[in-house]
Amino acid sequence: MVAIFTRKLDDNLVSLTKKLQAKLYENSSKQLRCFVVFLTDEPAKFEEELAAIAVKHRLRTLPLTIFTGSKGPAEIKLSPQAENTVLMWKGLQVKSNNAFEAGKMDANAVENLVLGLNAILE
């Protein structure tokens, strides 16, 4: 399972979601699941933008959702400095927790995250 919690909708996030969706197709027999949660204090303001991203980039099997509250779910304990947090787990064990401050999730980070899927696909 891969969960992405984000406070910013940008090209690097879109790139990661597109690559993860490809991995969902490639690994359908392994029950890989992914979803994106956009954290915002103004959910109504971003609903259309999120839907447009899903349509434009054909994100059919990777859910894009909104959580009301920029801090995120309290039980997840996301870093308040993180613009993007990517959690990967297998069963009940977290295999990786990657938090990226503003501007730090670049193309190289996206590639490393996709490569990191091996930890949960084995």
N, CA, C and O atoms as a GROMACS GRO file, in nm:
protein
  488
    1MET      N    1   0.085  -0.118   0.000
    1MET     CA    2   0.000   0.000   0.000
    1MET      C    3   0.089   0.123   0.000
    1MET      O    4   0.190   0.129   0.071
    2VAL      N    5   0.050   0.221  -0.080
    2VAL     CA    6   0.122   0.349  -0.086
    2VAL      C    7   0.020   0.459  -0.061
    2VAL      O    8  -0.085   0.464  -0.125
    3ALA      N    9   0.052   0.547   0.032
    3ALA     CA   10  -0.032   0.664   0.060
    3ALA      C   11   0.053   0.789   0.044
    3ALA      O   12   0.163   0.798   0.099
    4ILE      N   13   0.001   0.884  -0.030
    4ILE     CA   14   0.070   1.012  -0.048
    4ILE      C   15  -0.016   1.120   0.016
    4ILE      O   16  -0.132   1.139  -0.023
    5PHE      N   17   0.039   1.188   0.112
    5PHE     CA   18  -0.027   1.303   0.174
    5PHE      C   19   0.045   1.427   0.123
    5PHE      O   20   0.166   1.439   0.138
    6THR      N   21  -0.030   1.519   0.064
    6THR     CA   22   0.032   1.635   0.004
    6THR      C   23  -0.041   1.763   0.040
    6THR      O   24  -0.163   1.764   0.061
    7ARG      N   25   0.035   1.868   0.046
    7ARG     CA   26  -0.021   2.000   0.070
    7ARG      C   27  -0.007   2.089  -0.054
    7ARG      O   28  -0.040   2.207  -0.051
    8LYS      N   29   0.044   2.030  -0.164
    8LYS     CA   30   0.066   2.108  -0.286
    8LYS      C   31   0.042   2.020  -0.408
    8LYS      O   32   0.094   1.908  -0.416
    9LEU      N   33  -0.035   2.071  -0.501
    9LEU     CA   34  -0.059   2.001  -0.628
    9LEU      C   35   0.036   2.060  -0.731
    9LEU      O   36   0.014   2.171  -0.780
   10ASP      N   37   0.142   1.986  -0.765
   10ASP     CA   38   0.239   2.036  -0.862
   10ASP      C   39   0.279   1.926  -0.960
   10ASP      O   40   0.231   1.813  -0.952
   11ASP      N   41   0.367   1.961  -1.053
   11ASP     CA   42   0.409   1.868  -1.158
   11ASP      C   43   0.478   1.744  -1.103
   11ASP      O   44   0.460   1.635  -1.156
   12ASN      N   45   0.557   1.759  -0.997
   12ASN     CA   46   0.626   1.642  -0.940
   12ASN      C   47   0.527   1.545  -0.877
   12ASN      O   48   0.544   1.424  -0.887
   13LEU      N   49   0.423   1.598  -0.813
   13LEU     CA   50   0.320   1.511  -0.758
   13LEU      C   51   0.248   1.437  -0.870
   13LEU      O   52   0.224   1.317  -0.860
   14VAL      N   53   0.215   1.508  -0.977
   14VAL     CA   54   0.149   1.445  -1.092
   14VAL      C   55   0.238   1.339  -1.153
   14VAL      O   56   0.191   1.230  -1.187
   15SER      N   57   0.366   1.368  -1.166
   15SER     CA   58   0.461   1.270  -1.220
   15SER      C   59   0.463   1.144  -1.135
   15SER      O   60   0.460   1.032  -1.187
   16LEU      N   61   0.467   1.161  -1.004
   16LEU     CA   62   0.467   1.046  -0.914
   16LEU      C   63   0.338   0.967  -0.928
   16LEU      O   64   0.342   0.844  -0.935
   17THR      N   65   0.224   1.033  -0.933
   17THR     CA   66   0.098   0.960  -0.943
   17THR      C   67   0.088   0.883  -1.074
   17THR      O   68   0.036   0.771  -1.076
   18LYS      N   69   0.136   0.941  -1.183
   18LYS     CA   70   0.132   0.872  -1.311
   18LYS      C   71   0.221   0.747  -1.308
   18LYS      O   72   0.183   0.642  -1.359
   19LYS      N   73   0.338   0.760  -1.248
   19LYS     CA   74   0.429   0.645  -1.240
   19LYS      C   75   0.372   0.538  -1.147
   19LYS      O   76   0.387   0.418  -1.173
   20LEU      N   77   0.308   0.580  -1.039
   20LEU     CA   78   0.248   0.482  -0.949
   20LEU      C   79   0.132   0.411  -1.016
   20LEU      O   80   0.114   0.290  -0.997
   21GLN      N   81   0.052   0.483  -1.094
   21GLN     CA   82  -0.058   0.418  -1.164
   21GLN      C   83  -0.004   0.312  -1.260
   21GLN      O   84  -0.063   0.204  -1.272
   22ALA      N   85   0.105   0.341  -1.329
   22ALA     CA   86   0.166   0.241  -1.418
   22ALA      C   87   0.208   0.118  -1.338
   22ALA      O   88   0.192   0.005  -1.384
   23LYS      N   89   0.262   0.142  -1.219
   23LYS     CA   90   0.303   0.030  -1.133
   23LYS      C   91   0.182  -0.049  -1.083
   23LYS      O   92   0.191  -0.170  -1.063
   24LEU      N   93   0.069   0.019  -1.064
   24LEU     CA   94  -0.053  -0.053  -1.025
   24LEU      C   95  -0.092  -0.153  -1.133
   24LEU      O   96  -0.126  -0.267  -1.103
   25TYR      N   97  -0.086  -0.109  -1.259
   25TYR     CA   98  -0.118  -0.198  -1.371
   25TYR      C   99  -0.018  -0.314  -1.379
   25TYR      O  100  -0.057  -0.430  -1.394
   26GLU      N  101   0.110  -0.281  -1.369
   26GLU     CA  102   0.215  -0.383  -1.380
   26GLU      C  103   0.207  -0.487  -1.269
   26GLU      O  104   0.242  -0.603  -1.289
   27ASN      N  105   0.160  -0.446  -1.152
   27ASN     CA  106   0.163  -0.533  -1.034
   27ASN      C  107   0.023  -0.567  -0.984
   27ASN      O  108   0.003  -0.587  -0.864
   28SER      N  109  -0.072  -0.573  -1.074
   28SER     CA  110  -0.210  -0.600  -1.032
   28SER      C  111  -0.222  -0.734  -0.961
   28SER      O  112  -0.307  -0.749  -0.873
   29SER      N  113  -0.142  -0.830  -0.998
   29SER     CA  114  -0.148  -0.961  -0.933
   29SER      C  115  -0.093  -0.958  -0.790
   29SER      O  116  -0.118  -1.050  -0.712
   30LYS      N  117  -0.018  -0.854  -0.757
   30LYS     CA  118   0.040  -0.843  -0.622
   30LYS      C  119  -0.043  -0.755  -0.530
   30LYS      O  120  -0.002  -0.726  -0.417
   31GLN      N  121  -0.160  -0.714  -0.576
   31GLN     CA  122  -0.253  -0.636  -0.494
   31GLN      C  123  -0.196  -0.502  -0.447
   31GLN      O  124  -0.226  -0.457  -0.337
   32LEU      N  125  -0.113  -0.440  -0.530
   32LEU     CA  126  -0.060  -0.307  -0.497
   32LEU      C  127  -0.174  -0.206  -0.501
   32LEU      O  128  -0.253  -0.204  -0.595
   33ARG      N  129  -0.181  -0.122  -0.398
   33ARG     CA  130  -0.283  -0.019  -0.389
   33ARG      C  131  -0.216   0.114  -0.358
   33ARG      O  132  -0.118   0.119  -0.283
   34CYS      N  133  -0.268   0.222  -0.414
   34CYS     CA  134  -0.214   0.356  -0.391
   34CYS      C  135  -0.328   0.455  -0.383
   34CYS      O  136  -0.434   0.435  -0.442
   35PHE      N  137  -0.306   0.563  -0.308
   35PHE     CA  138  -0.401   0.673  -0.307
   35PHE      C  139  -0.329   0.801  -0.267
   35PHE      O  140  -0.224   0.798  -0.203
   36VAL      N  141  -0.389   0.914  -0.306
   36VAL     CA  142  -0.334   1.047  -0.277
   36VAL      C  143  -0.437   1.122  -0.193
   36VAL      O  144  -0.556   1.121  -0.222
   37VAL      N  145  -0.387   1.187  -0.088
   37VAL     CA  146  -0.473   1.268  -0.002
   37VAL      C  147  -0.418   1.411  -0.004
   37VAL      O  148  -0.306   1.436   0.040
   38PHE      N  149  -0.499   1.503  -0.056
   38PHE     CA  150  -0.463   1.644  -0.058
   38PHE      C  151  -0.514   1.707   0.072
   38PHE      O  152  -0.633   1.702   0.102
   39LEU      N  153  -0.422   1.766   0.148
   39LEU     CA  154  -0.455   1.826   0.277
   39LEU      C  155  -0.478   1.975   0.260
   39LEU      O  156  -0.388   2.047   0.215
   40THR      N  157  -0.597   2.021   0.296
   40THR     CA  158  -0.627   2.163   0.279
   40THR      C  159  -0.732   2.208   0.380
   40THR      O  160  -0.817   2.130   0.423
   41ASP      N  161  -0.725   2.333   0.415
   41ASP     CA  162  -0.827   2.394   0.501
   41ASP      C  163  -0.944   2.446   0.418
   41ASP      O  164  -1.046   2.488   0.473
   42GLU      N  165  -0.930   2.442   0.284
   42GLU     CA  166  -1.034   2.492   0.193
   42GLU      C  167  -1.068   2.385   0.088
   42GLU      O  168  -1.036   2.403  -0.029
   43PRO      N  169  -1.132   2.276   0.129
   43PRO     CA  170  -1.155   2.166   0.035
   43PRO      C  171  -1.238   2.204  -0.088
   43PRO      O  172  -1.209   2.159  -0.198
   44ALA      N  173  -1.341   2.285  -0.070
   44ALA     CA  174  -1.427   2.322  -0.183
   44ALA      C  175  -1.349   2.395  -0.292
   44ALA      O  176  -1.380   2.384  -0.410
   45LYS      N  177  -1.248   2.468  -0.251
   45LYS     CA  178  -1.167   2.546  -0.346
   45LYS      C  179  -1.087   2.456  -0.440
   45LYS      O  180  -1.054   2.497  -0.551
   46PHE      N  181  -1.055   2.333  -0.397
   46PHE     CA  182  -0.965   2.248  -0.475
   46PHE      C  183  -1.031   2.125  -0.536
   46PHE      O  184  -0.965   2.050  -0.609
   47GLU      N  185  -1.159   2.102  -0.510
   47GLU     CA  186  -1.226   1.983  -0.562
   47GLU      C  187  -1.220   1.976  -0.715
   47GLU      O  188  -1.186   1.872  -0.771
   48GLU      N  189  -1.251   2.086  -0.781
   48GLU     CA  190  -1.250   2.087  -0.927
   48GLU      C  191  -1.109   2.070  -0.982
   48GLU      O  192  -1.090   2.000  -1.082
   49GLU      N  193  -1.011   2.132  -0.919
   49GLU     CA  194  -0.872   2.119  -0.965
   49GLU      C  195  -0.825   1.975  -0.954
   49GLU      O  196  -0.759   1.924  -1.045
   50LEU      N  197  -0.857   1.909  -0.844
   50LEU     CA  198  -0.818   1.770  -0.825
   50LEU      C  199  -0.886   1.680  -0.929
   50LEU      O  200  -0.822   1.591  -0.985
   51ALA      N  201  -1.013   1.704  -0.953
   51ALA     CA  202  -1.086   1.626  -1.054
   51ALA      C  203  -1.027   1.650  -1.193
   51ALA      O  204  -1.016   1.556  -1.272
   52ALA      N  205  -0.989   1.773  -1.223
   52ALA     CA  206  -0.930   1.805  -1.353
   52ALA      C  207  -0.795   1.735  -1.372
   52ALA      O  208  -0.764   1.687  -1.481
   53ILE      N  209  -0.716   1.728  -1.266
   53ILE     CA  210  -0.588   1.657  -1.273
   53ILE      C  211  -0.612   1.510  -1.304
   53ILE      O  212  -0.544   1.452  -1.388
   54ALA      N  213  -0.709   1.449  -1.237
   54ALA     CA  214  -0.740   1.308  -1.258
   54ALA      C  215  -0.781   1.282  -1.403
   54ALA      O  216  -0.738   1.184  -1.464
   55VAL      N  217  -0.865   1.368  -1.458
   55VAL     CA  218  -0.911   1.351  -1.596
   55VAL      C  219  -0.796   1.376  -1.694
   55VAL      O  220  -0.772   1.295  -1.784
   56LYS      N  221  -0.727   1.486  -1.677
   56LYS     CA  222  -0.620   1.525  -1.770
   56LYS      C  223  -0.512   1.418  -1.781
   56LYS      O  224  -0.461   1.390  -1.890
   57HIS      N  225  -0.477   1.356  -1.666
   57HIS     CA  226  -0.367   1.260  -1.664
   57HIS      C  227  -0.415   1.115  -1.660
   57HIS      O  228  -0.337   1.022  -1.639
   58ARG      N  229  -0.545   1.098  -1.681
   58ARG     CA  230  -0.605   0.964  -1.690
   58ARG      C  231  -0.573   0.879  -1.567
   58ARG      O  232  -0.534   0.762  -1.578
   59LEU      N  233  -0.589   0.937  -1.451
   59LEU     CA  234  -0.565   0.865  -1.326
   59LEU      C  235  -0.694   0.793  -1.287
   59LEU      O  236  -0.772   0.841  -1.204
   60ARG      N  237  -0.714   0.678  -1.348
   60ARG     CA  238  -0.840   0.605  -1.331
   60ARG      C  239  -0.838   0.510  -1.213
   60ARG      O  240  -0.942   0.487  -1.151
   61THR      N  241  -0.724   0.454  -1.182
   61THR     CA  242  -0.719   0.353  -1.075
   61THR      C  243  -0.645   0.403  -0.951
   61THR      O  244  -0.623   0.327  -0.857
   62LEU      N  245  -0.607   0.528  -0.951
   62LEU     CA  246  -0.536   0.585  -0.837
   62LEU      C  247  -0.622   0.698  -0.779
   62LEU      O  248  -0.626   0.807  -0.835
   63PRO      N  249  -0.690   0.671  -0.668
   63PRO     CA  250  -0.780   0.771  -0.611
   63PRO      C  251  -0.708   0.897  -0.564
   63PRO      O  252  -0.602   0.890  -0.501
   64LEU      N  253  -0.767   1.012  -0.596
   64LEU     CA  254  -0.721   1.141  -0.547
   64LEU      C  255  -0.831   1.192  -0.455
   64LEU      O  256  -0.944   1.211  -0.498
   65THR      N  257  -0.798   1.214  -0.328
   65THR     CA  258  -0.898   1.254  -0.230
   65THR      C  259  -0.855   1.382  -0.160
   65THR      O  260  -0.741   1.427  -0.172
   66ILE      N  261  -0.949   1.439  -0.086
   66ILE     CA  262  -0.922   1.561  -0.009
   66ILE      C  263  -0.952   1.534   0.137
   66ILE      O  264  -1.054   1.474   0.170
   67PHE      N  265  -0.862   1.580   0.224
   67PHE     CA  266  -0.883   1.576   0.369
   67PHE      C  267  -0.897   1.719   0.417
   67PHE      O  268  -0.813   1.804   0.387
   68THR      N  269  -1.003   1.746   0.489
   68THR     CA  270  -1.024   1.882   0.541
   68THR      C  271  -0.935   1.903   0.662
   68THR      O  272  -0.957   1.844   0.768
   69GLY      N  273  -0.836   1.987   0.646
   69GLY     CA  274  -0.740   2.017   0.751
   69GLY      C  275  -0.599   2.000   0.699
   69GLY      O  276  -0.558   1.889   0.665
   70SER      N  277  -0.525   2.109   0.693
   70SER     CA  278  -0.390   2.102   0.636
   70SER      C  279  -0.292   2.026   0.724
   70SER      O  280  -0.183   1.991   0.678
   71LYS      N  281  -0.326   1.999   0.849
   71LYS     CA  282  -0.238   1.921   0.937
   71LYS      C  283  -0.247   1.771   0.908
   71LYS      O  284  -0.156   1.695   0.942
   72GLY      N  285  -0.357   1.730   0.846
   72GLY     CA  286  -0.376   1.589   0.816
   72GLY      C  287  -0.437   1.515   0.933
   72GLY      O  288  -0.460   1.574   1.039
   73PRO      N  289  -0.463   1.385   0.915
   73PRO     CA  290  -0.521   1.306   1.022
   73PRO      C  291  -0.425   1.298   1.142
   73PRO      O  292  -0.307   1.268   1.126
   74ALA      N  293  -0.476   1.326   1.260
   74ALA     CA  294  -0.392   1.329   1.381
   74ALA      C  295  -0.321   1.196   1.405
   74ALA      O  296  -0.206   1.195   1.449
   75GLU      N  297  -0.388   1.085   1.377
   75GLU     CA  298  -0.329   0.954   1.404
   75GLU      C  299  -0.211   0.921   1.313
   75GLU      O  300  -0.133   0.831   1.344
   76ILE      N  301  -0.197   0.991   1.202
   76ILE     CA  302  -0.085   0.967   1.110
   76ILE      C  303   0.039   1.043   1.154
   76ILE      O  304   0.151   1.001   1.124
   77LYS      N  305   0.022   1.153   1.225
   77LYS     CA  306   0.134   1.233   1.277
   77LYS      C  307   0.229   1.280   1.166
   77LYS      O  308   0.349   1.254   1.170
   78LEU      N  309   0.173   1.348   1.068
   78LEU     CA  310   0.253   1.402   0.958
   78LEU      C  311   0.335   1.521   1.007
   78LEU      O  312   0.290   1.598   1.091
   79SER      N  313   0.453   1.534   0.952
   79SER     CA  314   0.538   1.649   0.985
   79SER      C  315   0.472   1.777   0.934
   79SER      O  316   0.430   1.782   0.818
   80PRO      N  317   0.461   1.879   1.018
   80PRO     CA  318   0.401   2.005   0.972
   80PRO      C  319   0.488   2.076   0.868
   80PRO      O  320   0.437   2.161   0.794
   81GLN      N  321   0.616   2.043   0.859
   81GLN     CA  322   0.706   2.104   0.761
   81GLN      C  323   0.702   2.032   0.627
   81GLN      O  324   0.752   2.085   0.527
   82ALA      N  325   0.643   1.914   0.622
   82ALA     CA  326   0.644   1.834   0.499
   82ALA      C  327   0.536   1.880   0.403
   82ALA      O  328   0.418   1.891   0.438
   83GLU      N  329   0.578   1.907   0.283
   83GLU     CA  330   0.483   1.941   0.176
   83GLU      C  331   0.423   1.812   0.119
   83GLU      O  332   0.306   1.808   0.080
   84ASN      N  333   0.506   1.707   0.116
   84ASN     CA  334   0.464   1.576   0.068
   84ASN      C  335   0.517   1.469   0.162
   84ASN      O  336   0.633   1.473   0.204
   85THR      N  337   0.432   1.374   0.196
   85THR     CA  338   0.473   1.258   0.275
   85THR      C  339   0.426   1.134   0.200
   85THR      O  340   0.308   1.123   0.166
   86VAL      N  341   0.518   1.041   0.177
   86VAL     CA  342   0.486   0.918   0.106
   86VAL      C  343   0.513   0.802   0.200
   86VAL      O  344   0.626   0.778   0.242
   87LEU      N  345   0.406   0.730   0.232
   87LEU     CA  346   0.416   0.613   0.320
   87LEU      C  347   0.396   0.487   0.237
   87LEU      O  348   0.306   0.480   0.153
   88MET      N  349   0.480   0.388   0.262
   88MET     CA  350   0.466   0.258   0.195
   88MET      C  351   0.467   0.151   0.303
   88MET      O  352   0.554   0.149   0.390
   89TRP      N  353   0.369   0.061   0.295
   89TRP     CA  354   0.367  -0.046   0.391
   89TRP      C  355   0.320  -0.176   0.327
   89TRP      O  356   0.255  -0.177   0.223
   90LYS      N  357   0.357  -0.284   0.394
   90LYS     CA  358   0.318  -0.418   0.350
   90LYS      C  359   0.259  -0.487   0.471
   90LYS      O  360   0.324  -0.496   0.576
   91GLY      N  361   0.139  -0.536   0.458
   91GLY     CA  362   0.071  -0.592   0.574
   91GLY      C  363   0.050  -0.480   0.675
   91GLY      O  364  -0.009  -0.377   0.644
   92LEU      N  365   0.098  -0.502   0.794
   92LEU     CA  366   0.086  -0.400   0.900
   92LEU      C  367   0.218  -0.330   0.928
   92LEU      O  368   0.229  -0.254   1.024
   93GLN      N  369   0.318  -0.357   0.846
   93GLN     CA  370   0.452  -0.301   0.871
   93GLN      C  371   0.484  -0.189   0.773
   93GLN      O  372   0.481  -0.209   0.651
   94VAL      N  373   0.516  -0.070   0.826
   94VAL     CA  374   0.560   0.041   0.742
   94VAL      C  375   0.700   0.010   0.692
   94VAL      O  376   0.792  -0.014   0.770
   95LYS      N  377   0.715   0.013   0.560
   95LYS     CA  378   0.845  -0.015   0.498
   95LYS      C  379   0.922   0.113   0.471
   95LYS      O  380   1.046   0.112   0.473
   96SER      N  381   0.851   0.224   0.445
   96SER     CA  382   0.920   0.352   0.426
   96SER      C  383   0.826   0.467   0.457
   96SER      O  384   0.705   0.460   0.435
   97ASN      N  385   0.886   0.574   0.507
   97ASN     CA  386   0.814   0.696   0.540
   97ASN      C  387   0.903   0.810   0.492
   97ASN      O  388   1.004   0.842   0.555
   98ASN      N  389   0.866   0.870   0.380
   98ASN     CA  390   0.946   0.976   0.319
   98ASN      C  391   0.872   1.107   0.328
   98ASN      O  392   0.764   1.123   0.269
   99ALA      N  393   0.929   1.202   0.400
   99ALA     CA  394   0.868   1.335   0.412
   99ALA      C  395   0.958   1.434   0.339
   99ALA      O  396   1.080   1.436   0.358
  100PHE      N  397   0.895   1.517   0.255
  100PHE     CA  398   0.968   1.614   0.175
  100PHE      C  399   0.921   1.754   0.210
  100PHE      O  400   0.802   1.785   0.200
  101GLU      N  401   1.016   1.838   0.250
  101GLU     CA  402   0.983   1.978   0.274
  101GLU      C  403   0.954   2.047   0.142
  101GLU      O  404   0.976   1.990   0.035
  102ALA      N  405   0.906   2.170   0.148
  102ALA     CA  406   0.868   2.246   0.028
  102ALA      C  407   0.978   2.244  -0.077
  102ALA      O  408   1.093   2.280  -0.050
  103GLY      N  409   0.942   2.201  -0.198
  103GLY     CA  410   1.035   2.201  -0.310
  103GLY      C  411   1.134   2.087  -0.314
  103GLY      O  412   1.217   2.082  -0.405
  104LYS      N  413   1.130   1.995  -0.218
  104LYS     CA  414   1.230   1.887  -0.211
  104LYS      C  415   1.190   1.761  -0.286
  104LYS      O  416   1.276   1.676  -0.312
  105MET      N  417   1.062   1.746  -0.321
  105MET     CA  418   1.022   1.628  -0.398
  105MET      C  419   1.039   1.661  -0.545
  105MET      O  420   0.944   1.704  -0.612
  106ASP      N  421   1.160   1.641  -0.595
  106ASP     CA  422   1.193   1.671  -0.734
  106ASP      C  423   1.189   1.542  -0.817
  106ASP      O  424   1.150   1.436  -0.767
  107ALA      N  425   1.230   1.551  -0.943
  107ALA     CA  426   1.227   1.436  -1.034
  107ALA      C  427   1.311   1.321  -0.981
  107ALA      O  428   1.272   1.205  -0.996
  108ASN      N  429   1.425   1.349  -0.921
  108ASN     CA  430   1.511   1.246  -0.865
  108ASN      C  431   1.442   1.175  -0.748
  108ASN      O  432   1.447   1.053  -0.736
  109ALA      N  433   1.378   1.252  -0.663
  109ALA     CA  434   1.304   1.194  -0.550
  109ALA      C  435   1.190   1.106  -0.599
  109ALA      O  436   1.165   0.999  -0.543
  110VAL      N  437   1.122   1.150  -0.703
  110VAL     CA  438   1.012   1.071  -0.761
  110VAL      C  439   1.065   0.937  -0.810
  110VAL      O  440   1.004   0.833  -0.782
  111GLU      N  441   1.177   0.937  -0.881
  111GLU     CA  442   1.236   0.811  -0.930
  111GLU      C  443   1.274   0.720  -0.815
  111GLU      O  444   1.251   0.599  -0.821
  112ASN      N  445   1.333   0.776  -0.710
  112ASN     CA  446   1.372   0.696  -0.594
  112ASN      C  447   1.250   0.636  -0.523
  112ASN      O  448   1.256   0.524  -0.474
  113LEU      N  449   1.141   0.710  -0.517
  113LEU     CA  450   1.019   0.657  -0.457
  113LEU      C  451   0.964   0.540  -0.537
  113LEU      O  452   0.922   0.440  -0.481
  114VAL      N  453   0.965   0.554  -0.670
  114VAL     CA  454   0.916   0.446  -0.755
  114VAL      C  455   1.005   0.322  -0.739
  114VAL      O  456   0.955   0.210  -0.732
  115LEU      N  457   1.135   0.343  -0.732
  115LEU     CA  458   1.227   0.230  -0.708
  115LEU      C  459   1.203   0.168  -0.571
  115LEU      O  460   1.220   0.048  -0.554
  116GLY      N  461   1.164   0.250  -0.475
  116GLY     CA  462   1.138   0.203  -0.339
  116GLY      C  463   1.017   0.112  -0.328
  116GLY      O  464   0.997   0.047  -0.225
  117LEU      N  465   0.937   0.106  -0.433
  117LEU     CA  466   0.822   0.014  -0.432
  117LEU      C  467   0.865  -0.131  -0.416
  117LEU      O  468   0.787  -0.214  -0.368
  118ASN      N  469   0.986  -0.161  -0.456
  118ASN     CA  470   1.035  -0.299  -0.443
  118ASN      C  471   1.026  -0.350  -0.301
  118ASN      O  472   1.006  -0.470  -0.279
  119ALA      N  473   1.040  -0.260  -0.204
  119ALA     CA  474   1.033  -0.302  -0.062
  119ALA      C  475   0.896  -0.358  -0.024
  119ALA      O  476   0.886  -0.440   0.067
  120ILE      N  477   0.792  -0.314  -0.093
  120ILE     CA  478   0.660  -0.365  -0.060
  120ILE      C  479   0.606  -0.466  -0.161
  120ILE      O  480   0.501  -0.527  -0.140
  121LEU      N  481   0.678  -0.483  -0.271
  121LEU     CA  482   0.634  -0.578  -0.374
  121LEU      C  483   0.698  -0.714  -0.361
  121LEU      O  484   0.657  -0.809  -0.428
  122GLU      N  485   0.798  -0.725  -0.277
  122GLU     CA  486   0.870  -0.854  -0.263
  122GLU      C  487   0.786  -0.958  -0.196
  122GLU      O  488   0.831  -1.071  -0.176
   0.00000   0.00000   0.00000
